[in-house]
Structures are given as C-alpha cells and as structure tokens.
C-alpha cells in the first residue's frame, strides 16, 4: 500500500511548476488530492485529468477565499502551500499595491491556510509551506519585498509548530533555490549569475522539491517540525 493511500491532501497553487510536481507525486502515492489555481485554468484542468485529482480556482490574495477553500476541503492530512509570487525591482520604484498583494499571497495566505487546516486536522497532520533560499540570503539588489515574505515564513513555521505540536501536527518550510520553472527557466537570462553562487551549477528540478515535500509529509518525518529545509544546490552555502 502506498504511503499516502486514503490521505487527504490540499495543495494551494498546484497547476504549474513545483506545485504541479507536488500534485503528481502525491497522486502517484495514491493520495486524494485537491489543488488550487488562480490564472492557469487550462494547465489546471489538464493536470487534474492527467492525475485524477481535483482543481479549484481560488485567489490566494483573497483571505476569505483561502479560508473557505481549506474549510471546504474538510479534515486534511496534508496541507501544502505553494502559491506565491515574485516581484523584483528597486524598492523606491515598485507600486505599494503590488507589494501589498505579494505580502498577501506569500505571507497572509500561508498563515491563514495553516491555522484553518489545523482546526480540523487529525493528529499527525502535516503542514508544509514552500519558501525560498532568499529567506536566508538575498545576494542581488531588487529583491527586498520577496526576501521579506520568505523570511516571514520562518517565523510562521517556528511559531505554529509550537501551537500545533500538542496535536502531533508538524509545520515545516521547504526553501528551494533556482528551480527550472516558467518563472525561472534553466536557460533564462539569469542563469549564469545564479549558477555562479551555487556549488552544484544547475537549476533544480521540480520533482526534486516534490520529493522533499512528500518525505516531510510521510511517517519518517513525524519528529521534524518548526524547521527550514533548504534544497538549493548550495546557493546559500
């Protein structure tokens, strides 16, 4: 029997890239998977059909939409929050509304989703949020707001791990470095600069991140909580 047979999994932001790899991995492990998407309806429908999962449209910038989605999913065994946005540029020139939206998606949504999930989550539940190595290190100009949002997740994990620990619910952050996705393609214009910081000079693969997520969601990680798990090819070493 697969590790996640009869387990209920919700992935926020699952239609593309790392999120899609996570959906595929849990589905392959026989979990019952629901995932959300915001603007990629065609990709979401294709993935759902391919994997036998269910897609739901929800804007992670909308607090009530996030809470309703988690609540309506019922008792979850695993919550993965992958939805996130990146915005780079001189902090003096970026629009305040755009920064507020970034914080809503990257900080507020993971917090509210985790709290709502924990209300009904059975003992031994798992909450995993996809952060970034930029929560530890921002070696380039223009990434202040993004770095703030990913650093905030570290406090989220440490604090909620304390709150939910008596229920046996773990809370962990996965911090990828450069990963080959639509947002950061392996052959993109930033390739040489990013690889110059890395010990392993290549982009990661979404499947590699999904592997770390499913390990954290499984029985071998029952004593792992309140921690950051960096998978970055040595970007932050």
C-alpha positions in Angstrom: 0.0 0.0 0.0 1.3 3.4 -0.9 2.3 5.8 1.9 -0.5 8.2 1.2 -3.4 5.8 0.5 -6.6 7.3 1.9 -4.8 10.5 2.9 -6.5 13.9 2.0 -4.0 16.4 0.5 -4.7 20.0 -0.4 -2.1 21.9 -2.5 -2.5 25.7 -2.8 -1.0 26.7 -6.1 -0.7 23.4 -7.9 -1.2 24.0 -11.6 2.3 24.6 -12.7 6.0 24.2 -11.9 6.8 23.0 -8.4 3.1 22.8 -7.4 2.3 20.5 -10.3 5.2 18.2 -9.5 3.9 18.0 -5.9 0.4 17.2 -7.1 1.8 14.5 -9.4 3.9 13.0 -6.6 1.1 12.7 -4.1 -1.3 11.4 -6.8 1.2 8.7 -7.7 1.3 7.8 -4.0 -2.4 7.2 -4.1 -3.5 10.3 -2.1 -6.8 12.1 -2.6 -5.5 15.4 -3.9 -7.2 18.8 -4.4 -5.2 21.7 -5.7 -6.0 25.4 -6.3 -5.0 27.7 -9.2 -5.5 31.3 -9.9 -5.0 32.1 -13.6 -3.9 28.9 -15.3 -7.2 27.2 -15.9 -6.1 25.2 -18.9 -3.0 23.9 -17.2 -5.0 23.1 -14.1 -7.7 21.1 -16.0 -5.1 19.2 -17.9 -3.2 18.3 -14.7 -6.4 17.2 -13.0 -7.4 15.0 -15.9 -3.9 13.5 -16.1 -3.6 12.7 -12.4 -7.1 12.0 -11.3 -7.1 15.0 -8.9 -9.4 17.9 -8.5 -8.7 21.5 -9.3 -10.4 24.5 -7.7 -10.0 28.2 -8.7 -9.0 30.4 -5.8 -7.1 33.7 -5.5 -4.5 33.3 -2.7 -4.6 37.1 -2.3 -8.2 36.8 -1.0 -8.1 35.8 2.6 -11.7 34.6 2.8 -11.3 32.6 -0.4 -8.2 30.8 1.1 -10.0 30.1 4.4 -13.1 28.9 2.6 -11.1 26.6 0.3 -9.3 25.0 3.3 -12.5 24.7 5.3 -14.5 23.2 2.4 -11.7 20.6 1.8 -12.7 19.0 5.2 -10.2 17.4 7.5 -6.9 17.4 5.8 -4.0 15.0 6.4 -1.6 17.2 4.5 -1.7 20.9 3.5 1.0 22.2 1.1 1.1 25.9 0.4 3.0 26.5 -2.8 1.1 29.6 -4.2 3.5 32.5 -4.3 4.5 35.5 -6.4 7.8 37.2 -7.1 8.3 40.9 -7.7 11.8 42.4 -8.3 12.9 45.9 -8.8 14.2 49.0 -6.9 12.1 49.3 -3.7 11.7 53.0 -4.3 10.0 52.4 -7.7 7.7 49.5 -7.1 4.0 50.1 -6.6 2.8 49.8 -3.0 -0.4 47.9 -4.1 1.8 45.3 -5.8 3.9 44.9 -2.7 0.8 44.5 -0.5 -0.5 41.8 -2.9 2.8 40.0 -2.7 2.6 40.0 1.1 -1.0 38.8 1.0 -0.1 35.8 -1.2 3.3 34.9 0.2 2.7 35.6 4.0 -1.0 36.0 4.8 -2.3 33.1 2.8 0.1 30.5 4.3 -0.7 31.7 7.8 -4.5 31.7 7.4 -4.5 28.4 5.5 -2.3 26.7 8.1 -4.5 27.9 11.0 -7.7 26.9 9.3 -6.3 23.5 8.4 -5.2 22.8 12.0 -8.7 23.3 13.3 -9.9 20.0 11.8 -6.6 18.2 11.0 -6.2 14.8 12.7 -3.3 14.0 15.0 -0.2 13.5 12.9 -1.2 16.1 10.2 1.4 17.8 8.1 1.6 21.5 7.1 4.3 22.3 4.5 4.9 25.7 3.0 7.2 26.4 0.0 9.5 29.3 0.9 12.8 30.2 -0.8 16.5 30.2 -0.1 16.1 34.0 -0.4 14.6 33.9 3.1 18.1 33.2 4.2 20.1 35.1 1.6 19.3 37.8 -1.0 22.6 38.3 -2.9 21.2 40.7 -5.5 19.5 44.1 -5.4 15.8 44.4 -6.1 14.5 41.5 -4.0 13.8 43.1 -0.7 10.0 42.5 -0.6 10.3 39.0 -1.9 13.0 38.3 0.7 10.9 39.7 3.5 8.0 37.5 2.5 10.1 34.3 2.5 11.9 35.2 5.8 8.5 35.7 7.4 7.6 32.1 6.7 10.5 31.0 9.0 8.7 32.7 11.9 5.4 31.2 10.8 6.9 27.6 11.0 8.6 28.1 14.3 5.5 29.7 16.0 2.8 27.4 14.6 5.0 24.3 15.3 4.7 25.3 19.0 0.9 25.9 18.7 0.1 22.7 16.9 2.7 20.4 18.4 0.4 19.0 21.1 -1.8 17.7 18.3 1.1 16.0 16.6 0.8 18.4 13.7 4.1 19.3 12.1 4.9 22.6 10.3 7.8 22.9 8.0 9.2 25.2 5.3 10.9 23.9 2.1 13.3 26.5 0.7 14.2 25.9 -2.9 17.0 27.7 -4.7 16.8 28.2 -8.5 14.4 25.6 -9.9 13.6 25.1 -13.6 10.0 26.5 -13.9 8.2 29.0 -16.1 9.1 31.7 -13.6 12.8 30.8 -13.6 13.8 28.7 -16.6 17.1 26.9 -16.6 18.1 28.6 -19.8 16.8 32.1 -18.7 18.8 35.3 -18.7 19.7 35.0 -15.0 21.2 31.5 -15.5 24.9 32.4 -15.3 24.6 34.8 -12.4 22.6 32.3 -10.3 24.8 29.4 -11.1 27.9 31.5 -10.1 26.6 31.4 -6.5 26.0 27.6 -6.5 28.1 24.6 -5.5 26.0 22.4 -8.0 25.8 24.6 -11.0 22.5 23.8 -12.4 18.8 24.6 -11.8 16.9 22.2 -9.6 14.1 20.1 -10.9 10.5 20.5 -9.6 10.5 16.7 -8.9 13.4 17.1 -6.5 11.4 19.6 -4.5 8.4 17.4 -4.6 10.4 14.6 -3.2 11.4 16.6 -0.2 7.8 17.7 0.4 6.5 14.1 0.3 9.2 13.0 2.8 8.2 15.7 5.2 4.6 14.6 4.8 5.3 11.0 5.5 5.8 8.9 8.6 9.6 9.2 8.7 9.3 12.9 9.4 7.0 12.7 12.4 9.6 14.3 14.6 10.6 17.1 12.2 8.8 20.4 12.8 9.4 24.2 13.0 12.3 23.8 10.6 13.6 25.1 7.3 14.7 22.6 4.7 16.9 24.1 2.0 17.2 22.5 -1.4 19.3 24.9 -3.4 22.4 23.3 -4.9 24.5 25.2 -2.4 23.2 28.6 -3.4 23.2 29.8 0.2 26.2 27.8 1.3 
